Amino acid sequence: MSGKYKWNNPVYWGGRHLNLKKITPTIIVKSIIQITYFICKNLFPVNEKKITFASYRSEGLEGNLLFLFNEMKDSYEEYHYKCLFKKFNGSILGKASYVIHMIRASYELATSRYFIIDDFYFPIYVIKPRKGMEIVQLWHAAGAFKKFGLSIVEKSFGPKSEYLDQVKIHSNYSRVYVSSSSVKPYFAEAFGMSEGKIYPLGLPRTDFFFDQHKKKKAFCKFKKNFPDFKNKRVILYAPTFRGGSHRQSEFVCPIDLSLLREIIGEEYILLIKLHPYMRKNSKNDMKENHFVHHIDNEFNIEELLTIADILITDYSSVIFDYCLLTKPIAFFATDLDEYIKERDFYFDYKSFIPGPLFTNTESLGSWISKGKYDIESITNFRDFFFDYADGNASKRIANHLMAKIT
């Protein structure tokens, strides 16, 4: 037997077997951030007037961050605002660029009064925040539906214990803003934090659905981009992300789109909006035609939900945003048992969802054609998951941050 150590072999450390090949890059990046942060916090003071908005979900302001940013810029002009965005790319060059970007993030973390994020943000979890600054989480997903964070440790979608030994994910949050009191226990579990730091003041991006001017602009934009669909009813299909990384090779549509069109007729068009980490496949049933249209970046999700007459999804949290519009939702899920094993839910899926569940295209098409929708279940769902439905979430949160309300 050779005495050589194989890089892929686990080593026993701290009562646990560690795979050095997997964990070493994390340790290296963690060390780089910690060193950079230590230097910055000893060289530069906290800028009491600096507020940084940061995310690895996109290349620019969108969603909750965009709406809160606009509100704070308008209401608190005396502050300086920084934006730090870098969408994760799994390539070698992308990972190198990501590390460089995190070094800059270390500087902004060391010098900002408020550091506001909307998702997982690695640098935050490997430092000790200095006094006089706050880290604010505006989680991108509304409500509490799919389990996430510390609720899914050791599940295939979730973090492994050996990773958590190195990275205390979702630690160091000063405040978390959520949609309702009902979801506070689930966010507390997912983030490993006290409910006392979780505030049910709403989600900034939902203000869009109460702004008649913005909604009208969305309809006008749609008519301009798709002039041939003026009298069509719009179905939005928005499936959730699957996979344990930031990239999925291909999305395979479980709905027979040709059959669906045949059943519901030419009165409808179908818009497909995939999760940012998903890629459409090249099969014929997913190709664009007079019925099927893929939406990439020309419309944001708030605009699409406003335009849509019906939403079809499987496990996506867009159902929470859409329920504010009190329009029908259908659920199409053929892999529920598998998804529960991979990720699971905070509630029993079948009794929780505010719309019918389908596993075949014929039944879905029949439901759409009949047009008999249970809107009461939508409003009950909305009332449970939103303490406020008034279009003032951005203002409430901005004022709360600035200590104007308690």
N, C-alpha and C positions, 0 to 999 in steps of 0.2 A: 504493500500500500504506500503510495506516494505521500511524503510529508508536506507537499505543496498545498497551500490554502487556495481553494477555488472561490473566485469572486462572488459566484452565485450562491455559495453555501451560507446558511445562516450561522450567526455566532450567538453565543449565550451571553446576555448582558442585562444586569439589573433584574434577573428573574424572568427574562423573556428572550425568545429567539428573534434576532434581528437579521434582515436581509440587507447586507451592506450596499449592494448594488442599487437597491431601491431607495434606501434612506440617506446615503452619502450626499447626493445632490441637494437634498433638503437641508442637511446640516451645513453644507458650504454656503448656500444662499442665506440661510438664517444667520450665519456668522458675519457675512458681508453686511447685511442690514444692521445687525447689532453694533458692529464697529462704526459704521457710517453714522448711525443714530447717536451713539455715544459721543463721537467727535462733534457733531452738529449741536447737540444740546449743551455741550461745554463751551462752544464758540459763540453761539447765537442765543439771544433771549427769545421768549415767547412774544410774538407780535400780537398784542391784545386786539388789534383791529384786522387780523387776517383770518379769513374763513376759506377753507379748502374743500372743494367737492371732488371726489375721486371714485373711480370705478374701473374694473377690468371687464365689464360686460359690453362696453361699447367704446367707440372712438370719440364720443362727444356727449354733451348733455342730452338726456332724454328721461322720460318717465318721472318718477318722484323727484329726482335731483333737478331736473329742468324746471319743474313747477315751483319747488322751494327756492331755487336760485333766483328765478324771476321775481318772486315775492320779496325776497330779502334785498335784492338789488334796488327794488322800488321803495321799500319801506325803511331800509337801513343803509343809506347812501354813504355814510361815514366809514363803512367797513371796506376793506380791500378783499377782493374775491379772486381765488385761484382755482383753476380747473386742471385736473390731473387724470387723463383718460388714456387707457391703453388696452385694446381688446386682445385677449390672450391668443397666441398663435402657437400651435404645438410643434412647429418645425424647429430645427436646430437654431437657425437665425432668429426665429421668433422667440425662442426661449432666452437667447442671449440678450435680445432687445428688452425682454421682460425684466431680466435681472438689472440691466442698466436703469430701466424705468423705476424699479423699486428702490434704487439708490437715491434717486430724486425724491421718491415718496418719503424716504427716511428724513430728508431735510425738511420737507413740508410738515411731516408729523412732529418734528422737533420744534418747529417755529410757529405753528398755527394755533389760534385760540380755539377754533372749532375745526374738526376734521370730519366731514360728512360723507358717508358711503351708502351703497344700496345692495351690497352683496358680500360674499367672502372677500377678505382683503388681507392677504398674507402678512405684509409688514407689521400690521397692528398686533398680531398674535405672538410676535417674537421679541417685543420690546416691553419696557416698563414705562408707560406714559408719564411725562413729567407733570408736576403740579402746575395748575393754571391753564390746562387745556382739556378739552372734552372731545370724545369720539362718539359720534352720533350715527346710529344705524337706521336707515329708512329701507327696510327689506323690500326687495323688488316685487315679491309675491304677496298679494293681498290674502286676508283671512288665514285659516289654518286648515290645510287640506292634506297634501302629501307631507310625510315626515321628512325632516331635514336636520342638518347640524348634528348635535350630540344625541338626537333621537334615533339616529340610524348607524351608530357605531358598530362596526363589524358586518354590516349588511353590504351586499355587493356594490350598492350605490354610495355607501357612506365611508367615513374614514376608518382606518385601521388603528388599533391600540398603539402599535409601534410608532405610527405617525404622530399620534396625540402625545406621546412621550416627548416629542421634539417641538411640536407646534400646538399650543393651547388655543385651538380654533374657537372663534367667537368670544374670546376673552377681551377684557379691557373696554367694553362698551360703557359709556357714561349714561347714555339714554337710548332707548329704542322706541320708535313710534309705530303703533299698530292701528288696525281699523276698529277694534271693539274690545270691550272688557272680556268678552267671551273667549278671546284667543290668547289672553295674557299667559295663562298657565302653560300653553303649548310653546310659546316663544321663550318663556323662562326655561323650560326643559331643553329646547333646542340650543339655546345659547348658554346654558349653565349659569343663569344669573337670577337675581331676585326680581320678583314681580314689581317691587317698589320702584324699579328703574324703567319700567315699561309703561308707556303712556298711550291710552286709547283715544288719540286726537284725530285719527283719520289718516288717509294717504293722499299726499299732495296731488298726484296725477289724476285722481278721481274728480278734481275740480273741473276738469275738462267737460264732464258729462252734465254739468250745471251751467255751462257757459253757452248760451244760445248762439252767440256770434261765432264762436269756434266750431260749434256743431254745424252751423249753416255753411261755414267755409269748407268743412269736410265734405259735405254733400256737393257743393259747387265744384270742388277739386275732383271728386269722383266723376261727375258728369262731364267735366272737361277731358279727363283722361280716358273715359270710356263712354263716348257720346252715343254709341249704339245700344247702350243698356239703360236708356232713360226710363223705360217702363217695366224693367225687369225687377223681380224680387231677388234680394241678395242673400245667399247662404255663405257664411264664413266658416271654414273648417280650420281649426287651430289645434292640432295635436300637441301633446307635451313632449318634452325632451326625454330621450332614453339613452342610457349609457353612463359610464362612470367618469368620463373626462369631458373636456371642452369641445370634443369633436365626435361626430357620428358619421360614419362613412356614407350611409345612405338611408333615406327614409322610404319604407315600403308601405304604400297606402293600403289599409285593410278594407276600404270601401271600394266596391265595384262601381267606378264613376260612370262608366257607360250605361250600366243597368240603372243607376240612380237617375240619370238624365231621361232614360226611356220611361221610367215610372212617373216622374214629377213633371215632365214636359218642358216646353220651351219658355215657360213663364219665369223660370229661375236661371240665375247664373251662380257658379260656385267659385268663391275666392279661397285660395289655399295660402295660409300664412304659417310657415314653419318656424319653430324655435330658432333663435340665432345660432345655436350650436348644431343644427341639423342641416342636411343637404338633401335636396329632392333627387329622386332617382330618374333614370332615363327610360323607364318602361312606358309603353304607349298609353296606358290608362292615366299616367300622370302628365302627359304632354298637354300643352295648351291647345284649346280649340274654342269653339263658340260657347262652350259651357264652362270649361275649366280655365282658371286664370291664376297664375302664381303671383303673389305680391311679395316683393323683396323690401326695398328701402323707400319706395315712393310714397308709402303711407305708413304712419306709425300705428301702433295697436289701438290707441284711443280713437283715431279716425276710423279704423276698420270696424270696431265695435259699434260706433255710432251709425255707420252706413248699413251694417248688417241687419236683416230682418229676422234671421235665425242663426244661432251659433251651434256648431257641432264640434265637440271635443271629446277627449277621453279622460284625462286626468289633469288638465291644465288649470292653473289658478286664475285664468282670465274669466272664469265663471263668476268670480266675486265682482270684478269690474262690470261685467255685463249685466249682472242682476240689478244694478243701479238704474238701468234703462228699462227694466221690467219687460223684457222681450224673451221669447221662448228659447230654451236650451235643450238640445238632444245630446245624449252621451253614446258614443260608439266605442266599445271596448271589448276586444276579443282575447285579451291576454291578462285579464284581471288577476287571476290566481298567481301568475308569474310575477306580475308587478307588485303584488302584496309581499311576496317573498323577497323581491329585490329591494323594495323601498317601504311599502306599507303606508297607512293613512292614520290620521289622528281620530277619525270617526269611521264607523262602519260605512263603507262606500255605497252600498246599494240603498240604504235607508237615508243616507246623507244628501245625495245629489238631488238638485231641484228640477229634475226633468227625467223623462223616460230613458232607460238603458237599452241599447240595441246591440246585437252581435251579428246581424245579417242585413244586407243592403235592402232586401225586399221590405222588411218591417220598417226600416228607417224611411224609405220612400213613401210607404203607405201613410205613415204618421204625418209627413210633410204635406202630402196631397190632401189629407182630410182637413187640416188646418184647425184642429180642436186642441188648443193648448191650455195647460194649467198655469195661469199667471199667478194665482194665489200662492202656490208653492214658491214661486220666485220672490214675491214680496216678503213672505215669511223668512225665507233664506236671507234676504237683504237685511231685514230688521235684526236678525241674530248676529250678523257679521259686520254691521256698521252701526256704531253708536251715533254717528252723525251722517246725514245724507243731505248736505246743504251747500256744497261747493266752496266751503271756507277752510278746508283742511290746511292749505298752505299758510294761510294767515294765522291760524291757531298755533301751528308748529313754530313758525317764525317768532311769534310773540312769546311762546313758551321758552324757546331758546334764549331770547333776550330778556327773560324774567319779567315780562309784562303781565303774565297771568300765572297762576299756580296750579 
